[in-house]
Amino acid sequence: MFPKNSSAAADIQRRLDRLLDHLPAGVVVHASDGRILSVNRLARELLDRGETELVGSQADAATWSFVGVDKQAMPQSAYPVNVVLRTRAKVRNLIVGVPANLPEPVRWLICNAYPEFDEEQQLQQVVVCFTDCTPLKRAKQQLEKSEERLRLVLRGSTDASWDWDLAAGDIYYSDRWWEMLGYAPGALPADPELWLRLVHPEDEARLREFIGTLFADRREVYGVEFRLRHRDGHYVPVLSRGFVLRDLVGRPLRIAGTNTDLTERKEAERRIHELSNFDQLTSLPNRSYLIGEMRKILARSSRSGQVGAIFSLDLDNFRLINDSLGIEAGDSLLRQVADRLRDILPPGAQVARAGADEFVIVMEELGRTARQAVGEASQAARKFLEVLEKPYVWAGSDVRSTASIGVTVFDAAATDIDTVLKQAALAMNEAKVHGRHGLRFFDTRMQAAADLQAALEKAIHGDGGLRQFVLYCQPQFSRRGRLIGGEVLVRWRRPDGGLLGPDEFIGLAESSGLILPLGHHVLEQSCRVLGRWRRDRSLRELKLGVNVSVHQLRDPGFPDSVAAILADTGAPAGRLCLELTESVFAEDMMTMTESMQRLRMQGIHFSLDDFGTGYSSLAYLKRFPLAGLKIDRSFVHDVHIDPNAVPIIKAIIALARTLKLDIVAEGVEHEAQRKFPAEEA
């Protein structure tokens, strides 16, 4: 800073002013409030104002009449100095028009404005510099007019022209070229690789090879099809045609040509494909298309080893609806059916309209075994039946309809498409014969499994509230014959009078996800028994064992659920023993151990069921908080028949003693079977 009121400072300022007067740019210095403090000579000439007229004036619309590049009046807030005063940031290369008495009514200036701050970062003044760019602006306008003429000529054609100067490395894309792809001209870097960056990934390698071949030979004209990515993401099919300019030895110097949008032609081809492969009423694939897809599906199944399923679905009483309400009502029903099926199909599944009111659904990878596939297919088919039995709307009224479904599964051995389709159709006809609105599997054994699962689902989720599942109690005695507890045995009493043991339905419940509600029911009813025993002096000391599935123990909410059941029923936790199978050893040990520890903290005991028949691991016995082992009934039954049974029982008893675990022998039916384990213990 110069010293205030000093002659030295005044002298320096005069020298600075003379220097500014010789600069080839106009310079205007503004105070922090916008007032002009000084202007150099060229600034006065370019602005066509005197020094006394400028110094002290404000940068507002009353003083200036600037225009923007669009030749519209520039708002006061956009003046360079005001932008700097407002933002405290530099303004670079802003084009400003100033009214002038020239051949042109406006003088164009390139402006740059800079803020100056003191040591405390307080804005002191703003310096605005500008140069005359009117000749450049005039040349640009003339060039723009010339380009506009060329642009109008090119727009008369639907083709998009381009020009690639190989020697200079420059490329030109016409406005139509950009427009065809949804961009404003120049919206992307217009380099020679741009069109290759926009090419569909599946076309890129082929095109690069084509260009290499084109450069290598002596062809002068060419034509090639490919796809370019539009701004909104879809790809535009184009036909590129042009010529190659070469030197005397055949080296390419320049390539120029046009791109023709093939969208309409491709759309016509697509429409022809649709007419031959898709149903026009529902827009679903037709039978012809489905057969073509089935070839691919069976090939994939052969490679993966996965089992899939085909569903043949037919609407019940469709002809009656057509006859009573008219063909339009029937057509509306078919469209609604198609929409519903599309909405609930899992990923990868396909649905087709195979006939008047017949639909075919194909689902892949339903499991490694036929049993798994039947379970998955059964659940899917019942969802189809459920969604299709809901009312349909026609002419403001509800229309009721149901469907019959036939299912057949296919695996790697399936190669005959007609055979598997016929199997599904036969199963569907069987469903209609048995009362309609139902599901049938082609294979009778699979059908039995599907029927059992359906009945199991109905028993668990139906209105009966799991009442079909009844509990029995098998007593447990000490080696001296005293009653010490019991084990809960669940049986399924079916409506037809049949009584099924757990071996016949527990596995199915586990594979279908039904074990959680069933297990909760069994545990809750067992705890109610314990709650009643607690109030009976002769029974209060008895323990009750309840089998628990690994799926329950894997559930992170299981310990809290058990705690809630105990609190609700009043059952003493110390009298409840949860019995596990050795399949628990094959699970995530950390998760299993954590869940068991949380239950053990509530006072609940654990016992390992059927020990010695499954995935045994002595190391795991130490990690789990077990209270007892149960010798499998197969060893007890064979104690006097199979000589190998005796040492196994002895080993189990010795192991239990070492680990301080209780021993329970299953299947004791007579004195000899009771006596041997008792003596060993």
C-alpha positions in Angstrom: 0.0 0.0 0.0 1.2 3.5 -0.8 1.5 6.0 2.1 -1.6 8.2 2.2 -1.2 12.0 1.3 2.3 11.5 0.2 3.8 13.1 -3.0 5.6 9.8 -3.6 2.3 7.9 -3.7 0.9 10.5 -6.1 3.9 10.2 -8.4 3.6 6.5 -8.5 -0.1 6.7 -9.3 0.6 9.1 -12.2 3.2 6.7 -13.6 0.7 3.8 -13.2 -2.0 5.8 -15.0 0.4 6.6 -17.9 1.3 2.9 -18.1 -2.4 1.9 -18.2 -3.1 4.4 -20.9 -0.6 2.6 -23.2 -2.1 -0.9 -22.5 -3.8 -2.5 -25.6 -6.9 -3.2 -23.4 -9.5 -1.1 -21.7 -9.2 -1.0 -17.9 -11.9 0.3 -15.5 -11.3 0.2 -11.7 -14.4 0.1 -9.5 -14.6 0.8 -5.7 -16.2 -1.8 -3.4 -19.5 0.0 -3.8 -19.4 -0.3 -7.6 -18.4 3.4 -8.3 -15.8 3.9 -11.0 -12.5 5.1 -9.6 -10.5 5.3 -12.8 -10.5 4.5 -16.5 -7.6 4.3 -18.9 -7.5 5.8 -22.4 -8.5 2.8 -24.4 -11.5 2.2 -22.0 -12.8 5.7 -22.7 -12.5 5.1 -26.5 -14.2 1.7 -26.4 -16.9 2.9 -24.2 -17.2 6.2 -26.1 -17.4 8.2 -22.8 -15.2 11.0 -21.3 -13.3 10.6 -18.0 -15.4 13.1 -16.1 -18.5 11.3 -17.3 -17.2 7.9 -16.2 -15.4 8.5 -12.9 -17.8 8.4 -10.0 -20.7 6.8 -12.0 -22.3 3.6 -10.8 -22.4 0.3 -12.7 -26.2 0.2 -13.2 -28.8 0.3 -16.0 -29.1 4.1 -15.6 -25.5 4.5 -16.7 -25.0 1.6 -19.1 -26.9 -0.2 -21.8 -25.0 -3.4 -22.2 -26.4 -6.3 -24.3 -25.6 -10.0 -24.3 -24.5 -12.3 -27.1 -28.2 -12.8 -27.9 -28.4 -9.0 -28.5 -30.9 -8.7 -25.7 -30.5 -6.1 -22.9 -28.2 -7.5 -20.3 -29.6 -7.5 -16.7 -27.8 -5.2 -14.3 -26.9 -8.2 -12.1 -25.0 -9.8 -15.0 -22.6 -6.8 -15.5 -19.1 -8.1 -14.9 -18.3 -5.8 -12.0 -21.6 -6.7 -10.3 -21.0 -10.4 -10.7 -17.6 -10.0 -9.0 -19.0 -7.8 -6.2 -21.7 -10.4 -5.6 -19.7 -13.6 -5.8 -16.1 -12.3 -4.9 -14.9 -14.5 -7.8 -13.3 -13.7 -11.1 -15.2 -13.3 -14.4 -13.4 -14.6 -17.5 -14.0 -14.1 -21.2 -17.5 -12.7 -20.9 -18.8 -11.2 -24.2 -20.5 -7.9 -23.7 -22.1 -5.6 -26.3 -21.9 -1.8 -26.0 -24.0 0.5 -28.2 -21.7 2.4 -30.6 -21.8 4.8 -33.6 -20.2 2.4 -36.0 -21.3 0.6 -39.2 -22.6 -1.9 -36.7 -24.8 -0.6 -33.9 -22.9 -2.7 -31.3 -19.2 -2.9 -30.3 -18.4 -6.3 -28.9 -16.0 -6.6 -26.0 -14.3 -9.6 -24.3 -14.3 -8.8 -20.6 -12.4 -10.2 -17.6 -13.0 -8.9 -14.1 -10.9 -9.5 -11.0 -11.4 -8.7 -7.3 -8.7 -7.1 -5.1 -8.6 -7.8 -1.3 -6.7 -6.2 1.6 -4.8 -8.2 4.2 -8.0 -9.0 6.0 -9.6 -10.3 2.9 -12.0 -7.4 2.6 -12.9 -6.5 -1.0 -11.3 -3.2 -1.9 -11.9 -2.8 -5.6 -12.7 -4.6 -8.8 -10.6 -4.3 -12.0 -12.4 -4.8 -15.3 -10.3 -5.4 -18.5 -11.7 -5.6 -22.0 -10.7 -5.8 -25.6 -12.5 -5.1 -28.8 -13.6 -8.4 -30.6 -16.1 -6.8 -33.0 -14.2 -8.0 -36.1 -14.0 -11.5 -34.7 -17.7 -11.4 -33.9 -18.5 -10.2 -37.4 -16.4 -13.0 -38.9 -18.1 -15.5 -36.7 -21.5 -14.3 -37.7 -20.6 -14.6 -41.3 -19.3 -18.1 -40.7 -22.5 -19.0 -38.9 -24.6 -17.8 -41.8 -22.6 -19.9 -44.1 -22.9 -22.9 -41.8 -26.6 -22.2 -41.5 -27.0 -22.5 -45.3 -25.2 -25.8 -45.3 -27.2 -27.0 -42.4 -30.5 -26.2 -44.1 -29.3 -28.1 -47.2 -28.4 -31.1 -45.0 -31.6 -31.0 -43.1 -33.5 -31.4 -46.4 -32.1 -35.0 -46.2 -33.0 -37.5 -43.6 -29.5 -38.9 -43.7 -26.8 -37.7 -41.3 -23.6 -36.6 -42.9 -20.1 -36.8 -41.5 -16.6 -36.3 -42.7 -13.3 -37.7 -41.3 -10.0 -36.2 -42.3 -7.5 -39.0 -41.5 -4.4 -36.9 -42.2 -5.4 -34.2 -39.8 -7.2 -36.4 -37.4 -10.3 -34.2 -37.5 -13.9 -35.3 -37.8 -17.1 -33.5 -38.5 -20.5 -34.7 -37.4 -23.5 -32.9 -38.9 -26.3 -31.5 -36.8 -28.5 -34.3 -38.2 -26.0 -36.8 -37.0 -26.3 -35.4 -33.4 -30.1 -35.1 -33.8 -30.4 -38.7 -34.8 -28.9 -39.7 -31.5 -30.9 -37.2 -29.4 -27.9 -34.8 -28.6 -27.4 -31.1 -29.2 -24.5 -30.6 -31.7 -21.2 -30.8 -29.8 -22.8 -32.2 -26.6 -20.1 -34.9 -26.6 -16.4 -34.6 -27.5 -16.4 -34.7 -31.3 -13.3 -36.8 -31.8 -12.8 -39.7 -34.3 -13.5 -42.3 -31.6 -16.9 -40.8 -30.5 -19.0 -43.0 -32.8 -17.1 -46.1 -31.7 -17.8 -45.2 -28.1 -21.5 -45.0 -28.9 -21.5 -48.3 -30.9 -23.4 -51.2 -29.3 -20.9 -53.4 -27.4 -22.0 -56.4 -29.6 -21.1 -54.5 -32.8 -17.8 -52.9 -31.7 -15.4 -55.7 -32.5 -17.0 -56.3 -35.9 -16.8 -52.6 -36.8 -13.2 -52.2 -35.8 -12.3 -55.2 -38.0 -14.4 -53.7 -40.8 -12.5 -50.4 -40.6 -9.2 -52.2 -40.6 -10.1 -54.1 -43.7 -11.5 -51.0 -45.4 -8.2 -49.1 -44.8 -6.1 -52.0 -46.1 -7.8 -52.6 -49.4 -8.5 -50.2 -52.3 -12.3 -49.9 -52.1 -13.7 -46.4 -52.6 -17.3 -47.0 -51.5 -18.7 -49.0 -48.6 -21.8 -49.8 -46.6 -22.2 -51.3 -43.1 -24.9 -51.6 -40.5 -24.5 -51.2 -36.8 -26.2 -49.6 -33.7 -25.5 -46.3 -32.0 -26.5 -45.5 -28.5 -29.2 -42.8 -28.3 -29.0 -40.2 -25.5 -32.0 -41.8 -23.7 -30.2 -45.2 -23.6 -31.8 -47.1 -26.5 -29.8 -48.0 -29.6 -30.5 -46.6 -33.1 -29.9 -49.0 -36.0 -28.1 -47.2 -38.8 -26.8 -47.9 -42.3 -23.5 -46.1 -42.9 -22.6 -45.5 -46.5 -19.8 -43.4 -48.0 -16.6 -43.2 -50.0 -12.9 -43.3 -49.2 -10.5 -40.7 -50.7 -7.0 -42.2 -51.3 -3.7 -41.0 -52.4 -1.8 -42.3 -55.5 -0.6 -45.4 -53.7 -4.0 -46.2 -52.2 -3.6 -44.9 -48.7 -6.8 -43.5 -47.2 -6.8 -39.8 -46.7 -10.4 -39.0 -46.0 -13.7 -40.9 -45.4 -17.0 -39.1 -45.8 -20.5 -40.5 -45.8 -24.0 -40.5 -44.3 -25.8 -42.5 -41.7 -29.4 -43.6 -42.5 -31.7 -44.3 -39.6 -33.1 -47.8 -40.0 -35.5 -47.6 -37.1 -38.6 -47.7 -39.3 -37.3 -50.6 -41.3 -36.3 -52.6 -38.2 -39.7 -51.8 -36.7 -41.4 -53.3 -39.7 -39.2 -56.4 -39.4 -40.0 -56.6 -35.7 -43.7 -56.4 -36.5 -43.4 -59.3 -38.9 -41.6 -61.2 -36.2 -44.3 -60.4 -33.7 -47.1 -61.5 -36.0 -45.5 -64.8 -36.5 -44.3 -65.5 -32.9 -46.7 -63.6 -30.6 -50.4 -63.7 -29.8 -52.0 -60.5 -30.9 -54.7 -60.5 -28.3 -52.6 -61.0 -25.2 -49.1 -60.0 -26.5 -47.8 -63.3 -25.1 -45.6 -65.6 -27.1 -47.5 -68.2 -29.1 -47.0 -71.9 -29.2 -44.6 -71.7 -32.1 -42.3 -69.3 -30.2 -42.6 -71.4 -27.1 -41.4 -74.6 -28.8 -38.4 -72.7 -30.1 -37.6 -71.5 -26.5 -38.2 -75.0 -25.1 -35.3 -76.3 -27.2 -33.0 -73.8 -25.5 -34.5 -74.5 -22.1 -34.0 -78.2 -22.3 -30.4 -77.7 -23.5 -29.8 -75.5 -20.4 -31.4 -78.1 -18.2 -29.1 -80.7 -19.6 -26.0 -78.6 -18.9 -27.0 -77.5 -15.4 -28.5 -80.7 -14.1 -31.4 -78.7 -12.7 -35.0 -79.9 -12.9 -37.7 -77.6 -14.3 -41.5 -77.8 -14.8 -44.1 -77.1 -17.5 -47.6 -75.9 -16.5 -50.5 -76.4 -18.8 -53.3 -74.0 -17.7 -56.8 -74.1 -19.0 -59.7 -71.8 -18.0 -62.7 -73.5 -16.7 -66.1 -72.9 -18.4 -64.5 -70.3 -20.8 -66.9 -71.3 -23.6 -69.8 -70.6 -21.3 -68.5 -67.0 -20.7 -68.0 -66.5 -24.4 -71.5 -67.7 -25.3 -73.3 -65.9 -22.5 -71.4 -62.5 -22.4 -70.0 -62.4 -25.9 -66.6 -62.7 -27.6 -65.5 -59.3 -26.4 -66.0 -60.4 -22.8 -64.0 -63.5 -23.5 -61.2 -61.5 -25.1 -61.1 -59.2 -22.1 -60.9 -62.2 -19.8 -58.0 -63.6 -21.7 -56.1 -60.3 -21.6 -56.6 -60.0 -17.8 -55.5 -63.6 -17.3 -52.3 -62.9 -19.3 -51.6 -59.7 -17.3 -52.1 -61.6 -14.0 -49.8 -64.4 -15.0 -47.1 -61.9 -16.2 -47.3 -60.0 -12.9 -46.6 -63.0 -10.7 -44.2 -65.0 -12.8 -40.8 -65.3 -11.0 -37.7 -64.2 -12.9 -36.7 -66.5 -15.7 -40.1 -68.1 -16.1 -42.0 -67.8 -19.4 -45.6 -67.9 -20.3 -47.3 -68.4 -23.7 -50.8 -68.6 -25.0 -50.9 -72.0 -26.6 -54.6 -72.1 -27.7 -58.0 -70.5 -27.3 -58.0 -70.5 -23.5 -54.9 -72.5 -22.8 -51.7 -71.1 -21.4 -48.3 -72.8 -20.9 -45.8 -71.7 -18.3 -42.2 -72.9 -18.2 -40.1 -72.6 -15.0 -36.4 -73.6 -14.9 -34.0 -74.5 -12.1 -36.6 -75.6 -9.5 -34.1 -77.9 -7.8 -31.6 -80.7 -8.2 -34.1 -83.4 -7.6 -37.6 -84.2 -8.9 -38.9 -83.9 -5.3 -37.6 -80.4 -4.9 -39.0 -79.4 -8.2 -42.4 -80.8 -7.4 -42.5 -78.8 -4.2 -41.6 -75.6 -5.9 -43.9 -76.2 -8.8 -46.8 -77.1 -6.5 -46.4 -73.8 -4.6 -46.2 -71.8 -7.9 -49.2 -73.6 -9.3 -51.3 -72.8 -6.3 -50.3 -69.1 -6.6 -51.5 -69.2 -10.2 -54.8 -70.8 -9.1 -55.2 -68.3 -6.3 -54.6 -65.2 -8.5 -56.8 -66.5 -11.3 -59.9 -67.2 -9.2 -60.2 -63.5 -8.2 -63.1 -61.7 -9.9 -62.5 -60.2 -13.4 -64.1 -57.0 -14.5 -66.2 -56.7 -17.7 -68.6 -53.8 -18.4 -68.4 -52.7 -14.8 -69.4 -56.0 -13.4 -67.5 -58.9 -11.8 -67.0 -62.1 -13.8 -66.0 -65.3 -12.1 -63.6 -67.8 -13.6 -61.2 -70.5 -12.4 -58.5 -72.5 -14.0 -57.2 -76.1 -14.0 -53.5 -76.8 -14.1 -51.5 -79.8 -15.1 -47.8 -80.0 -14.3 -45.0 -82.2 -15.5 -41.3 -81.9 -14.5 -38.4 -82.3 -16.9 -34.7 -82.9 -16.3 -31.5 -83.4 -18.2 -33.0 -86.6 -19.8 -35.9 -84.7 -21.4 -35.3 -84.2 -25.1 -38.7 -84.5 -26.7 -40.6 -81.2 -26.5 -43.9 -82.6 -27.7 -43.8 -85.3 -25.1 -43.4 -83.0 -22.1 -46.0 -80.6 -23.4 -48.4 -83.5 -23.9 -47.7 -84.8 -20.3 -48.6 -81.4 -18.9 -51.8 -81.3 -21.1 -52.8 -84.8 -19.9 -52.3 -83.8 -16.3 -54.4 -80.7 -16.9 -57.2 -82.8 -18.4 -57.0 -85.0 -15.3 -57.4 -81.9 -13.1 -60.6 -81.0 -15.1 -61.9 -84.6 -14.7 -61.5 -84.4 -10.9 -63.7 -81.3 -10.6 -61.8 -78.4 -12.2 -60.1 -75.5 -10.3 -57.4 -77.9 -9.3 -53.9 -79.1 -9.8 -52.6 -82.4 -11.0 -49.1 -83.8 -11.7 -48.4 -86.1 -14.5 -46.5 -88.6 -12.5 -48.7 -90.4 -9.9 -46.0 -90.5 -7.3 -45.3 -86.8 -7.7 -49.0 -86.2 -7.6 -49.2 -87.9 -4.2 -46.4 -85.8 -2.9 -48.0 -82.6 -4.2 -51.4 -83.6 -2.7 -49.7 -84.2 0.6 -48.0 -80.8 0.6 -51.3 -79.1 -0.4 -53.1 -80.9 2.5 -50.2 -79.9 4.8 -50.4 -76.3 3.8 -54.2 -76.3 4.3 -53.9 -78.0 7.7 -51.3 -75.4 8.9 -52.7 -72.3 7.3 -56.3 -73.2 7.2 -59.2 -72.2 9.4 -58.7 -75.2 11.7 -55.8 -73.5 13.5 -53.5 -76.6 13.3 -56.0 -78.7 15.1 -55.3 -81.6 12.9 -51.9 -82.0 14.6 -52.3 -83.8 17.9 -49.7 -84.4 20.6 -49.0 -87.7 22.3 -46.6 -88.2 25.2 -44.2 -91.1 25.4 -43.1 -91.6 29.0 -39.5 -91.8 30.1 -38.4 -93.9 33.1 -35.3 -94.0 35.2 -33.3 -97.2 35.3 -35.1 -98.0 38.5 -38.4 -97.7 36.8 -39.5 -94.4 38.1 -41.4 -92.0 35.8 -39.1 -89.0 35.2 -40.6 -87.3 32.2 -41.9 -87.7 28.7 -41.3 -86.9 25.0 -43.8 -85.2 22.9 -44.8 -87.0 19.7 -46.8 -85.1 17.0 -49.2 -86.9 14.8 -51.2 -85.6 11.8 -54.8 -86.7 12.0 -56.1 -86.1 8.5 -59.8 -85.3 7.7 -60.0 -88.7 5.9 -59.2 -90.4 9.2 -55.6 -91.3 8.4 -53.0 -90.8 11.2 -49.6 -89.9 9.9 -46.4 -90.1 11.9 -43.7 -87.4 11.7 -41.6 -89.4 9.3 -44.3 -89.0 6.7 -44.7 -85.2 6.9 -41.9 -83.4 8.9 -39.4 -83.6 6.0 -42.0 -82.1 3.7 -42.8 -79.4 6.2 -39.1 -78.5 6.4 -38.5 -78.4 2.6 -41.6 -76.3 2.0 -41.0 -73.8 4.9 -44.0 -75.0 6.9 -42.0 -76.2 9.8 -41.8 -72.9 11.5 -45.6 -72.5 12.2 -45.9 -76.2 12.9 -43.0 -76.2 15.3 -44.3 -73.1 17.1 -47.7 -74.9 17.5 -46.1 -78.0 18.9 -43.9 -76.1 21.3 -46.7 -73.9 22.5 -49.0 -76.9 23.2 -46.2 -78.7 24.9 -45.5 -75.8 27.2 -49.2 -75.6 28.1 -48.9 -79.2 29.2 -45.9 -78.3 31.3 -47.9 -75.4 32.7 -50.7 -77.7 33.8 -48.2 -80.2 35.3 -46.6 -77.5 37.3 -49.9 -77.1 39.2 -50.1 -80.9 40.0 -47.9 -82.1 42.9 -47.4 -85.5 41.3 -46.3 -84.2 37.9 -44.5 -81.0 38.7 -41.0 -82.6 38.7 -41.4 -84.3 35.3 -39.5 -83.1 32.3 -40.9 -82.8 28.8 -38.8 -83.3 25.7 -39.9 -81.5 22.5 -38.3 -82.0 19.1 -37.0 -78.8 17.5 -36.1 -78.5 13.8 -32.8 -77.0 12.8 -34.8 -74.5 10.7 -36.4 -73.2 14.0 -33.0 -72.9 15.7 -31.6 -71.1 12.7 -34.4 -68.4 13.1 -32.8 -65.4 14.9 -36.2 -64.7 16.6 -36.6 -68.3 18.0 -35.1 -67.6 21.5 -37.4 -64.6 22.0 -40.4 -66.7 20.7 -39.6 -69.4 23.2 -39.4 -66.9 26.0 -42.8 -65.5 25.1 -44.3 -69.0 25.0 -42.9 -69.8 28.5 -44.2 -66.5 29.9 -47.7 -67.0 28.3 -48.1 -70.7 29.4 -46.4 -70.5 32.8 -44.3 -73.5 31.9 -41.1 -73.8 34.0 -38.1 -73.5 31.7 -36.0 -75.9 33.7 -38.5 -78.7 32.9 -38.4 -78.1 29.1 -35.9 -80.1 27.1 -35.5 -79.2 23.4 -34.4 -82.3 21.4 -32.2 -81.8 18.4 -31.1 -84.2 15.6 -27.5 -84.5 14.6 -28.2 -82.5 11.4 -27.5 -79.4 13.6 -23.8 -80.3 13.2 -24.0 -79.5 9.5 -25.2 -75.9 10.2 -23.5 -72.6 10.9 -21.9 -73.5 14.2 -21.6 -70.0 15.4 -25.3 -69.2 14.7 -26.4 -72.5 16.3 -24.3 -72.1 19.4 -25.4 -68.5 19.9 -29.1 -69.4 19.7 -28.6 -72.4 22.0 -26.7 -70.3 24.6 -29.5 -67.7 24.6 -32.1 -70.5 25.3 -29.8 -72.1 27.9 -29.7 -68.8 29.8 -33.5 -69.1 30.1 -33.0 -72.4 31.9 -33.9 -74.6 29.0 -32.1 -77.9 28.5 -31.0 -79.6 25.3 -30.7 -83.2 24.3 -29.2 -84.8 21.2 -31.8 -87.2 19.6 -31.0 -90.4 17.7 -27.3 -90.2 18.7 -25.0 -92.3 16.5 -27.1 -92.4 13.4 -26.2 -89.1 11.7 -23.4 -86.6 11.4 -21.7 -87.2 14.7 -18.8 -85.1 15.9 -17.3 -85.5 19.4 -15.8 -82.0 19.1 -19.2 -80.5 18.6 -20.6 -82.3 21.7 -18.2 -80.2 23.8 -19.2 -76.9 22.1 -23.0 -77.3 22.4 -24.7 -76.8 25.8 -26.2 -80.3 25.9 -27.7 -82.0 28.9 -28.3 -85.5 27.5 -27.9 -88.0 24.7 -30.6 -90.4 23.4 -29.5 -93.8 22.1 -31.2 -94.5 18.8 -33.9 -97.2 18.9 -32.1 -99.2 16.2 -29.3 -100.0 18.6 -31.6 -100.8 21.5 -33.8 -103.0 19.3 -30.7 -105.0 18.1 -29.0 -105.4 21.4 -29.5 -109.1 21.5 -29.5 -109.6 17.7 -26.6 -107.6 16.3 -23.3 -108.2 18.2 -22.1 -104.8 16.9 -24.9 -103.0 18.8 -23.5 -103.8 22.2 -20.1 -102.1 21.9 -21.7 -99.0 20.3 -24.1 -98.7 23.2 -21.3 -99.1 25.7 -19.2 -96.5 23.9 -22.1 -94.0 23.9 -22.7 -94.6 27.6 -19.0 -94.1 28.4 -19.0 -90.9 26.4 -22.0 -89.6 28.2 -20.4 -90.4 31.6 -17.2 -88.5 30.5 -19.2 -85.5 29.4 -21.6 -85.7 32.4 -24.6 -86.1 30.1 -27.9 -87.9 30.9 -28.7 -91.0 28.8 -32.1 -91.9 27.4 -32.6 -95.2 25.5 -35.3 -95.1 22.8 -37.6 -97.9 21.8 -37.4 -100.1 25.0 -40.2 -102.6 24.6 -39.2 -105.5 26.9 -37.2 -106.2 30.0 -34.1 -107.4 28.2 -33.8 -104.2 26.3 -34.3 -102.1 29.4 -31.9 -104.2 31.5 -28.8 -103.9 29.3 -28.5 -100.1 29.2 -29.5 -99.8 32.8 -26.7 -102.2 33.9 -24.2 -100.4 31.8 -25.2 -97.1 33.1 
